[in-house]
Amino acid sequence: MALKLFGRPEKDVKLLRSGRRQQGLYPLYGDFCNAPHTPCAQCPLARLLEG
């Protein structure tokens, strides 16, 4: 999940250092990353995470 959302392994993402934060990302991952109709290049969440 971290690799797809942030482009790097989970251990390298400070945001994911607690279980609560990881659980908070599950709905985002489900809504955006598992959506078959939106590829990563067009994902609004990916654009927000890029800065």
ROZAKOL-149381 format. One record per residue: residue in three letters; x, y, z of N, C-alpha, C in turn. Coordinates in pm, 1 decimal, always signed. Example, Ala and Ser with C-alpha at 12.3 -4.5 7.8 and 13.67 -1.06 7.14 Angstrom:
BEGIN
(pt 'ALA' (+1319.0 -569.0 +780.0) (+1230.0 -450.0 +780.0) (+1320.0 -330.0 +780.0)),
(pt 'SER' (+1285.0 -225.0 +708.0) (+1367.0 -106.0 +714.0) (+1290.0 +3.0 +787.0)),
***
This chain:
BEGIN
(pt 'MET' (+82.0 -118.2 +0.0) (+0.0 +0.0 +0.0) (+87.2 +125.7 +0.0)),
(pt 'ALA' (+191.4 +130.7 +83.2) (+277.1 +248.9 +89.6) (+347.4 +273.5 -43.0)),
(pt 'LEU' (+388.4 +168.3 -106.8) (+457.4 +182.1 -234.5) (+365.6 +242.8 -339.5)),
(pt 'LYS' (+241.6 +201.0 -340.2) (+146.8 +253.9 -438.1) (+105.5 +397.2 -403.6)),
(pt 'LEU' (+85.5 +427.6 -275.4) (+42.9 +561.5 -236.1) (+156.7 +663.2 -235.9)),
(pt 'PHE' (+271.5 +623.1 -185.8) (+380.3 +718.4 -163.6) (+502.4 +696.1 -251.5)),
(pt 'GLY' (+507.0 +585.4 -323.6) (+618.3 +558.2 -411.5) (+743.6 +509.6 -342.0)),
(pt 'ARG' (+731.6 +470.7 -216.5) (+845.6 +415.3 -142.9) (+795.0 +314.2 -39.6)),
(pt 'PRO' (+883.9 +228.9 +9.1) (+842.6 +124.9 +103.1) (+787.1 +181.6 +234.3)),
(pt 'GLU' (+704.2 +103.2 +297.9) (+637.7 +145.2 +421.4) (+735.8 +192.0 +528.6)),
(pt 'LYS' (+849.3 +125.5 +541.0) (+945.4 +161.7 +645.0) (+1007.2 +299.4 +622.3)),
(pt 'ASP' (+998.2 +352.1 +500.2) (+1054.2 +482.3 +466.9) (+953.7 +596.7 +476.2)),
(pt 'VAL' (+829.6 +566.5 +510.1) (+725.0 +668.8 +516.8) (+694.8 +697.4 +663.6)),
(pt 'LYS' (+733.8 +815.6 +710.3) (+713.7 +850.7 +851.2) (+566.4 +852.2 +891.0)),
(pt 'LEU' (+480.6 +886.6 +798.0) (+337.6 +891.7 +823.7) (+281.8 +756.9 +868.5)),
(pt 'LEU' (+346.9 +647.9 +829.7) (+294.5 +513.8 +856.1) (+359.0 +445.8 +976.2)),
(pt 'ARG' (+413.9 +519.9 +1066.4) (+485.9 +458.9 +1177.5) (+395.0 +413.7 +1291.3)),
(pt 'SER' (+266.9 +441.5 +1285.4) (+176.3 +393.0 +1389.9) (+60.5 +316.4 +1326.5)),
(pt 'GLY' (+6.5 +225.1 +1402.6) (-105.3 +144.4 +1354.7) (-228.1 +226.7 +1324.4)),
(pt 'ARG' (-251.7 +329.4 +1404.1) (-369.1 +414.4 +1381.1) (-359.3 +486.9 +1247.5)),
(pt 'ARG' (-242.1 +535.7 +1217.2) (-224.7 +604.9 +1089.7) (-238.7 +508.9 +972.9)),
(pt 'GLN' (-185.4 +390.2 +988.2) (-199.5 +289.7 +883.0) (-346.1 +257.1 +860.0)),
(pt 'GLN' (-421.3 +239.2 +968.5) (-563.6 +208.0 +955.7) (-639.9 +322.3 +891.3)),
(pt 'GLY' (-595.9 +444.6 +916.8) (-660.9 +560.4 +856.6) (-643.4 +566.1 +705.7)),
(pt 'LEU' (-537.7 +503.6 +656.2) (-514.0 +504.5 +512.1) (-591.4 +397.0 +437.1)),
(pt 'TYR' (-641.3 +297.0 +507.4) (-715.3 +189.9 +439.7) (-835.8 +240.7 +361.0)),
(pt 'PRO' (-920.0 +329.1 +418.2) (-1032.3 +379.4 +337.4) (-986.5 +457.9 +214.2)),
(pt 'LEU' (-878.4 +536.2 +228.1) (-827.2 +609.8 +112.5) (-777.7 +514.3 +5.3)),
(pt 'TYR' (-705.6 +414.6 +48.3) (-654.8 +314.1 -45.5) (-771.7 +244.6 -115.8)),
(pt 'GLY' (-871.8 +208.3 -38.7) (-988.0 +141.3 -96.6) (-1064.6 +228.6 -193.7)),
(pt 'ASP' (-1079.2 +356.1 -160.3) (-1155.6 +447.4 -245.4) (-1080.3 +489.1 -370.6)),
(pt 'PHE' (-950.5 +506.7 -358.2) (-874.3 +559.4 -471.3) (-792.1 +452.7 -543.0)),
(pt 'CYS' (-718.6 +372.0 -470.1) (-624.4 +278.2 -532.3) (-691.6 +151.9 -585.6)),
(pt 'ASN' (-801.3 +113.9 -527.1) (-871.7 -4.5 -574.7) (-983.6 +30.1 -672.4)),
(pt 'ALA' (-994.2 +156.9 -707.3) (-1096.1 +199.9 -802.5) (-1051.0 +161.7 -943.5)),
(pt 'PRO' (-1125.2 +75.6 -1010.7) (-1082.7 +27.9 -1142.2) (-1092.0 +134.1 -1251.3)),
(pt 'HIS' (-1167.5 +238.0 -1229.1) (-1190.8 +336.7 -1333.9) (-1089.4 +451.4 -1336.2)),
(pt 'THR' (-1000.3 +459.9 -1237.0) (-904.1 +570.0 -1231.7) (-762.3 +516.3 -1221.0)),
(pt 'PRO' (-683.3 +530.2 -1326.4) (-543.2 +488.0 -1316.9) (-464.4 +584.9 -1228.2)),
(pt 'CYS' (-352.4 +539.6 -1176.6) (-270.9 +620.7 -1084.6) (-235.3 +757.3 -1143.8)),
(pt 'ALA' (-207.4 +762.6 -1272.3) (-167.2 +888.0 -1335.7) (-277.1 +993.7 -1330.9)),
(pt 'GLN' (-402.4 +951.6 -1318.8) (-514.3 +1045.1 -1315.4) (-576.5 +1057.6 -1177.1)),
(pt 'CYS' (-516.9 +995.6 -1078.2) (-574.4 +992.0 -944.7) (-560.5 +1127.0 -873.3)),
(pt 'PRO' (-669.4 +1184.4 -823.3) (-659.4 +1311.6 -752.3) (-582.4 +1298.5 -620.7)),
(pt 'LEU' (-590.7 +1184.5 -556.5) (-516.6 +1163.9 -431.2) (-366.5 +1162.3 -457.3)),
(pt 'ALA' (-325.0 +1098.4 -563.9) (-180.8 +1093.5 -597.2) (-128.6 +1233.6 -623.3)),
(pt 'ARG' (-206.9 +1316.3 -689.6) (-162.7 +1454.4 -715.5) (-149.0 +1533.1 -585.9)),
(pt 'LEU' (-239.1 +1511.1 -491.7) (-229.7 +1580.1 -362.7) (-107.1 +1533.9 -283.8)),
(pt 'LEU' (-78.4 +1405.6 -288.3) (+35.5 +1351.3 -214.3) (+168.9 +1395.4 -273.4)),
(pt 'GLU' (+170.5 +1423.9 -401.3) (+294.1 +1467.3 -466.9) (+331.1 +1609.4 -427.1)),
(pt 'GLY' (+237.5 +1684.2 -378.7) (+271.5 +1815.8 -329.0) (+209.3 +1925.8 -402.4)),
***
